Amino acid sequence: SQELEQSPQSLIVQEGKNLTINCTSSKTLYGLYWYKQKYGEGLIFLMMLQKGGEEKSHEKITAKLDEKKQQSSLHITASQPSHAGIYLCGADKGGGSQGNLIFGKGTKLSVKP
Amino acid sequence: DARVTQTPRHKVTEMGQEVTMRCQPILGHNTVFWYRQTMMQGLELLAYFRNRAPLDDSGMPKDRFSAEMPDATLATLKIQPSEPRDSAVYFCASGLVLKSGGGANSPLHFGNGTRLTVT
């Protein structure tokens, strides 16, 4: 079965610093989704990547999917306290035929002001 | 802003009691998912429905968990009897799944979850 491994598990950065979170799949990714979760709340959709080599940006967050479609990275530029939370990557299970996602265990990001 | 609504937000109950969690998916979404989140296991898929029909509930302990979708605006997850190991946050998510195979679908939208504590 497909598994998603995220690294690092947790990260503490100083405000203004850049950071990268990685998500590695044991199988080819047909759709890779990045979500953010704050404590006590649900998951908020950030970005979706589908094609090998694809890159998307929203404000100061950039996500990439490698050419082989087995690894994705999430990069935050000039981090702010509002970026703090848990970042989860999710992937379409079964080649995207059913819509159900499996998730990595998340990366907990803390940003020190 | 359309959103998935879950009730209750918090539930504390004693072992052996019945627990029912409710979810109102986003109008127009054809697929509803139930996930459970714990520190140890992360997010696990319990069951999901397409056009109200159950597609897969292999992630659920069948002897005590049941999931239903009595109409398009309501999905329920029931635990009877509840056990301390069921303590977790239960999320409902909905999405519009159009593709029959291959490729990526539109993203899932999650509710804020029901935090269940079984003592």
Interface residues (C-beta under 8 A of the other chain):
Chain A: Y30 G31 L32 Y33 Y35 G40 E41 G42 L43 I44 F45 M48 Q50 L88 G90 D92 K93 G95 G96 S97 Q98 G99 N100 L101 I102 F103 G104 K105 G106
Chain B: V4 T31 F33 G42 L43 L45 Y48 R50 L55 D56 F91 A93 G95 V97 K99 S100 G101 G102 G103 A104 N105 P107 L108 H109 F110 G111 N112 G113 R115
